[in-house]
Amino acid sequence: MRQPLAHRLRPEHLDDILGQKKLVGENGILRKCVEQGQMFSAIFFGPPGTGKTTTARVIASELKRPYRRFNAVTGNKKDLDQIFIEAGMSGQLILICDEVHRLNKDKQDLLLPHVEDGSILLIGATTANPYHSINPAIRSRCHLFEFEKLSDEDIKEGLLHALKAEEGLNGGYEIDEDALQLICDCVNGDIRFALNILEISAILCRDHHIDRDTVALNCKNVNNRSFGSQDGYYDLLSGFQKSIRGSDANAALYYLALLAQTGDVTSICRRLLVIAYEDIGLANPQLASRTYAACQAAEYTGFPEAIIPLGIHVIDLCLSPKSRTGMDAIHKAEDIVNAKAYEMPKYLKLTPVGLSADERYSYERYDCFHKIQYLPEELKDLDLFPDFNANRYEQQLKAVYEELKKNKRTSDLKGLYR
């Protein structure tokens, strides 16, 4: 069977690589390395279809060095042993490792010494964020290079080349400009995806003429790479929360619509509950219970209908007053707890030892509860609410808080109970 169009059109030279001018352009660092005949272990990371593995192959070819490909998911110890033998015979071998972030500890233990002594020159490719997903032992031995998604101009250049190239469609097809643009809109910078659409459009078109309607048959789902990987999905959740925090209802609804395509109603609801307490907080306490009700409705109905209660509630969260007073206060308390251990007052313990009856906490003295010192002695003047004044409700809470502060709290319970 004939190979896919994207495979047949893989570049053979640096000049043929689309985009990535910062890396392989006239002054690109990878081009400079090739020109000087030197290369080092590296991690290529970025969205799919941007030329990571292809660039690694072209570098090995232009350096005229032997190379082997290895997949971190499907490759095994036997494959690595064979690679090490070849590296010993050739002096140095370039190892192109796909899905490098999936290397388990056993494979790393086998690979690292050979990368360390230079017999293996590792070029890893991954769509994941290397700062989060690549093992530090691998990362410390490699230079990191980010591949950016291709621009519409890059995609169009690649498609037009595919139409004319002998190994492509060999000049037998024409394509309308609006059809080209539709492919660009669908693929989100992924040239492999674009070539796949072009290939099937060429099969479905009439009279070797590819128009917008033909392309539309294959572009029903836009390539939303935002949730194509774990990192991208969390980036999307982050943008969603920040939009609500910034009171931008339009942006929040846009990100909600993207998140809804994942069908993961549980993660969306979990994020909304966090937002209700973290970003709205004491500015609108009742909104937390309404958030829980909206989430219950969404989980009960499921997608696609779940987007209705979620969307309505996202608008409510966006346009609500915001306060991070409560969240900031608990985080300050956590910082204190993590910095040093303090001894709580003995009279607060469940079974205090060594205290007389009138020095213990009295459950009957309701009139004294608000006068007792509850903090450890070193922290008795602690104030976690310096900005307790964000809105009308918080001002009411602050009035109560300040009134209680006027009563100097004491650890002398014997004197307090007299």
MOHU-V889696 format. One line per field, one symbol per residue. psi: psi as a letter, one per 40 degrees, with the letter a starting at -180 (. if undefined). A space follows every 10 residues. Layout:
BEGIN
psi->???
END
This chain:
BEGIN
psi->iiiiddddeh ieideehhaf dddeadeidd dddddefiii iihhiaiife fddddddddd ddefiiiiih hdddiadddd ddddddddde dhhhhhhifd eehidddddd ddddddeedh hhhihieihd dddhhdddde eiihhhhiii iddddddddd ddddidebef eeiihidddd ddddddefeh dddddddddd dddeiiffhh iddddddefd higgedfeid dddddddddd dddddefgdd dddddddddd edegdddddd dddddddddd bedgdedddd dddddddddd diieddeddd ddddddddei iihedddddd dddddddedi hihihdeeid giheiideei hheegdeede eihdiideed ehhegdfgfd addddddddd ddddddhhii egdddde.
END
